[in-house]
Amino acid sequence: MAYNKLIGQGTRMLDIIPSDTAIIPFPGNNKTYDAVRGTTTITSDNPGSGLAAVLQCSSGDFINRGVQIGDIVYNVTTRGAGLVISVDSATQLQVDGGLDFSGALQVFSIYSKDSFPCRLWLPKQPRSLAIVTAGGDSINLSETNVLVPGATGTGEGTVWYGPQIKQILVTGTFGGVAADALYAIW
């Protein structure tokens, strides 16, 4: 049975990081959540190999956290998103080329590859945005072809996109990554 997801009725929210490989993760599926500390992120160690696509974290405990190939990695420090391509050990992962862990002490979150379509909310209208809808349709949106409730004509105003989405692509999004905040709401 279909249901209508109402704007403003969400119970979960996530700051979206665009990616050409990773879908938007559901925040309830965060594998790096620490209930004791009340945090959803952990910090990487200095990569011993110096490889950008190697994530090393002595406190990662990736095996016990159930990290699997295809899980979604958000590098909060560099605002990159991608996928786990191998779990080498409890303290080391290989991630796809869309992520760079060559720097020291980078903050990251890992989410299950299982996610749900979301609604998109932007506090400010973007110049261009490439999205993939829940149904798999790729759409390029720009400030000239979106409905903007309350817009001032200067590109300002709250923007809600009607369809449920599953991904915001780097390719086709202004500047490669969105300079303005992009939020997912469930």
C-alpha positions as CSV (number, residue, x, y, z in Angstrom):
1,M,0.0,0.0,0.0
2,A,1.4,3.4,-0.9
3,Y,1.6,6.2,1.6
4,N,2.1,10.0,1.4
5,K,5.2,11.2,3.1
6,L,4.3,14.7,4.3
7,I,6.8,17.5,4.4
8,G,7.6,18.6,7.9
9,Q,6.5,15.2,9.4
10,G,10.0,13.7,9.5
11,T,11.5,12.1,12.6
12,R,15.1,11.7,11.4
13,M,17.4,14.1,9.6
14,L,20.9,13.9,8.0
15,D,23.3,16.3,6.4
16,I,23.8,14.9,2.9
17,I,27.2,14.5,1.3
18,P,26.8,14.1,-2.5
19,S,28.4,11.0,-4.1
20,D,28.4,9.2,-7.5
21,T,28.6,5.8,-5.8
22,A,26.9,6.0,-2.4
23,I,23.2,6.4,-1.8
24,I,21.9,8.7,1.1
25,P,22.3,6.6,4.3
26,F,19.5,6.3,6.8
27,P,20.8,7.8,10.1
28,G,19.2,5.0,12.2
29,N,21.6,2.5,10.5
30,N,24.8,4.2,11.8
31,K,27.4,1.5,12.6
32,T,29.7,4.0,14.3
33,Y,27.1,5.1,16.9
34,D,28.4,5.1,20.4
35,A,25.6,5.2,22.9
36,V,27.9,5.7,25.9
37,R,29.5,8.8,24.4
38,G,26.4,9.9,22.5
39,T,28.3,10.3,19.2
40,T,27.7,9.0,15.7
41,T,31.3,9.5,14.5
42,I,34.8,8.2,15.2
43,T,38.2,9.5,14.1
44,S,40.8,7.8,11.9
45,D,44.4,7.2,12.7
46,N,47.3,8.3,10.6
47,P,47.2,5.9,7.6
48,G,50.4,3.8,7.8
49,S,50.4,3.1,4.1
50,G,49.6,6.6,3.0
51,L,47.0,5.4,0.6
52,A,44.0,7.7,0.2
53,A,41.5,4.8,-0.1
54,V,42.7,3.0,3.1
55,L,40.8,3.9,6.3
56,Q,42.7,2.9,9.4
57,C,41.2,3.3,12.9
58,S,42.6,1.5,15.9
59,S,39.2,2.0,17.7
60,G,37.2,1.1,14.6
61,D,36.3,-2.5,15.6
62,F,34.9,-2.8,12.1
63,I,34.2,-6.6,12.3
64,N,32.3,-6.4,15.6
65,R,30.4,-3.4,14.3
66,G,29.2,-5.5,11.4
67,V,30.8,-3.4,8.6
68,Q,30.3,-5.1,5.2
69,I,31.3,-4.5,1.6
70,G,28.9,-1.9,0.2
71,D,28.3,0.0,3.4
72,I,28.3,3.8,3.1
73,V,31.2,5.8,4.5
74,Y,30.8,9.6,5.2
75,N,34.1,11.4,5.7
76,V,32.8,14.4,7.6
77,T,36.2,16.1,7.6
78,T,36.6,16.3,3.8
79,R,32.9,16.0,3.0
80,G,33.3,12.9,0.9
81,A,31.0,9.9,0.7
82,G,31.6,6.5,-0.8
83,L,31.5,2.7,-0.2
84,V,33.4,0.1,1.7
85,I,35.1,-2.2,-0.9
86,S,36.8,-4.5,1.5
87,V,37.0,-5.2,5.2
88,D,40.7,-6.0,5.7
89,S,40.7,-6.3,9.5
90,A,39.0,-4.9,12.6
91,T,41.0,-1.7,12.2
92,Q,41.3,-1.3,8.4
93,L,38.9,-0.8,5.5
94,Q,39.4,-0.2,1.8
95,V,37.0,2.5,0.5
96,D,36.2,3.5,-3.1
97,G,38.1,6.2,-4.9
98,G,35.5,8.9,-4.0
99,L,37.0,9.1,-0.5
100,D,40.3,10.3,0.7
101,F,41.7,9.2,4.1
102,S,45.3,10.3,3.4
103,G,45.1,13.0,6.1
104,A,45.4,12.6,9.8
105,L,42.5,12.4,12.3
106,Q,39.6,12.5,9.9
107,V,36.1,12.2,11.4
108,F,33.8,9.6,9.7
109,S,30.6,7.6,10.1
110,I,29.7,4.3,8.6
111,Y,26.1,3.4,7.7
112,S,24.5,0.2,6.6
113,K,24.0,-0.1,2.8
114,D,20.3,-0.7,3.6
115,S,18.5,2.7,3.4
116,F,15.2,4.3,2.7
117,P,14.2,7.0,0.2
118,C,14.0,10.5,1.8
119,R,12.7,13.9,1.2
120,L,15.2,16.7,0.3
121,W,15.2,20.0,2.2
122,L,17.5,23.0,1.5
123,P,17.5,26.2,3.5
124,K,18.7,28.0,0.3
125,Q,18.2,27.3,-3.3
126,P,21.2,25.7,-5.1
127,R,22.5,26.7,-8.5
128,S,22.2,23.1,-9.8
129,L,21.7,19.7,-8.3
130,A,21.7,16.2,-9.8
131,I,19.4,13.8,-8.0
132,V,18.3,10.2,-8.3
133,T,14.7,9.6,-7.3
134,A,13.5,6.6,-5.3
135,G,12.2,5.2,-8.6
136,G,15.7,5.5,-10.2
137,D,15.1,8.5,-12.4
138,S,18.1,10.9,-12.8
139,I,17.1,14.5,-12.8
140,N,19.1,17.7,-13.1
141,L,17.5,20.5,-11.1
142,S,18.5,24.2,-11.3
143,E,17.3,27.4,-9.8
144,T,15.3,28.0,-13.0
145,N,13.2,24.8,-12.9
146,V,12.2,24.1,-9.3
147,L,9.3,25.2,-7.3
148,V,10.5,27.3,-4.4
149,P,7.9,28.2,-1.8
150,G,8.6,31.6,-0.3
151,A,11.5,32.4,-2.6
152,T,12.5,36.0,-2.9
153,G,13.6,36.0,-6.5
154,T,17.3,36.2,-5.6
155,G,17.7,32.5,-5.2
156,E,16.9,32.7,-1.5
157,G,14.2,30.8,0.3
158,T,13.4,27.3,1.6
159,V,13.4,24.6,-1.1
160,W,11.6,21.3,-0.8
161,Y,11.8,18.8,-3.6
162,G,8.7,16.8,-4.1
163,P,9.9,13.4,-5.1
164,Q,11.5,11.0,-2.6
165,I,15.1,10.7,-3.5
166,K,17.9,8.1,-2.8
167,Q,21.0,9.9,-4.1
168,I,22.6,13.3,-4.8
169,L,25.3,13.0,-7.4
170,V,28.6,14.8,-7.4
171,T,28.6,14.8,-11.2
172,G,26.0,17.4,-12.3
173,T,25.9,19.2,-8.9
174,F,27.3,22.7,-8.9
175,G,30.9,22.8,-7.9
176,G,31.1,19.0,-7.7
177,V,29.8,19.1,-4.2
178,A,27.0,21.2,-2.9
179,A,28.4,24.4,-1.2
180,D,25.0,24.9,0.5
181,A,23.5,22.6,3.1
182,L,21.5,19.7,1.8
183,Y,19.4,17.8,4.3
184,A,17.6,14.4,4.1
185,I,14.4,14.0,6.1
186,W,12.6,10.7,6.9
